[in-house]
Amino acid sequence: MQKRVQIESRKVQTVYAPLATSSLTIHSRATSQSQSQNNTIKVIQKQPKIRNRSLITRHIKQKQIFSQTDTCTNKVLTERNLEIDCSLMEPSTTTSIQQSQLVWQSPYRPHVYTIYFPYPQMLQQTRSQQFLVEQIKKPLYYKLQGQVPFKCILSAFEAAGFERSDEENWLIYWGIASKETLKEMKKYQKTNHFPGCWSVGRKDNLWIHLSKVKRKFPTEYYFIPNTYLLQYDFERFEGVRECAPKKTLWIKKPVASARGNGIKLINKKTKLTADKRYLVMDYISNPHLINNFKYDLRVYVLITSIDPLRVYMYKDGLVRFATQEYSLKSSDIKKRFIHLTNFSVNKQSPNFIANNQDMEQQVKASKWSHKEYKQQLIAQVLKTCIAAEPLLLDRNGKTSEHKNNYFELFGFDILIDETLKPWLLEVNVSPSLNSASELDAQIKTQLISDMLHLIGIEYYYKKAFRIQIKKRLFERNINEIQSINSRNFRQKVNQADLDVMIQSLEEQLRLGQFKCLYPNKQNIFEYEQYFEYPRFHNKLIQKYFEDGSNWII
Ligand code: ADP
């Protein structure tokens, strides 16, 4: 096994490290050539090759040996065939062995390592240790755009050994990156917004995209209340309003706003103008109530790739309650604590009950944890993501050179009516990560830690990135897919295609509390019809599932 490390003096030395012994012996083999400036040290460990699955044991052994050794003067690599980019490491003049950290090693591509995010201590939980190996410790940096970061983000980064940086040496950028930053992103860097995400987050855009698919599949896309964009649909809405039964209500909202700002209930008599800043939506006047209170669900949805589409839903979320009992009396339609379930609205209510540790109080609290509704929601979430796919893909394709730079956590707001039918009210980009209570902190800290683990921030080193997968490799003929099978796929599928498939499989091994909605063997065929355009990689993954045999190993 050969290891390469660089030392400050840049002399060549070869180091033999017998693994089964308790000390690391270093033999210097200085040659005339080795005196030159550009040479490296090689650490050669006499150890038989061990297959991937036994790596943990092997690495633990290595660690023991290294910890007993304090004579080595240089940075030593503890993983086989790994070339570290030493420019990312701090220079060392001391003789100590570099510390190691845990990373996740792909069982499909042994040269791919992603950063392991242990759960922050406050969660008192341990993440699965499967596929972990130790790796030489390197500085890991995240960059934050301006704002004061939320505690759950900070603690997830801290637990994984990340530090904040204002330089360009970051692996992950949290915030809204400038166009220049997006353009210059390296393959191994990631940021938490897709370039087109803001369009999906606007209420008017969501309706435009969903209603387009709804026209094609009226019974399938039933789940978003009828919406009228006042700029375009004012007259049509006035016609509908005139014919509606006497006590009908609608809800008027700013097209691009959040936290309940500017939202009002309207009835047949309310004066309206064709104001382009607003839309009107059918009001779901028969919400399911718990203890007579209206509530809605905040569901967290993660997209890690648009082409191919990869969608995950978090198993836990929040149930957010109104703080005044539900009523449809006309004298009550102005009462926001009855009709709106936003946390930011209801925390101002005199009836608001904060979450705390007391379970009796917890039952009455204005936010509940939920897991029960998830089955009903999956279809709704997935259909919404598929409807938004063309929009996201369009912007994404124009912005950066690489395929895996982005991920996005959306907050879906769902209202359940008294027949237990779920309605999608809105998709939030940048859902609040503020931890206003213990319950918030628990759910959001685990959510962020799971998300950062799942997206797979690659542990950068030169060799793995030698083959830069550029976008142009992905322009492929979709008709080729039909003839691909387990016997011929090596000839028909290039490395880039294969990597895309493997990334989907790898993410499935780092799920934490996320559930994979797409691509999913159980539903991938059913959802094919909802895509506006068929995409090569979605189809390829579908073909892989259809074939049933394992092409990868
Ligand atoms: P915001 O982005 O400002 O939070 P939402 O669309 O999420 O706006 O609406 C805020 C709240 O208003 C929701 O959480 C829900 O309680 C209520 N609401 C919104 N739309 C409807 C609707 N169509 N029917 C019933 N209640 C609604």
Boltz pocket constraint, residues with backbone or C-beta under 6 A from the ligand:
constraints:
  - pocket:
      binder: B
      contacts: [[A, 225], [A, 251], [A, 253], [A, 257], [A, 258], [A, 259], [A, 260], [A, 261], [A, 263], [A, 281], [A, 282], [A, 283], [A, 284], [A, 285], [A, 295], [A, 296], [A, 339], [A, 340], [A, 341], [A, 342], [A, 413], [A, 415], [A, 425], [A, 426]]
      max_distance: 6.0
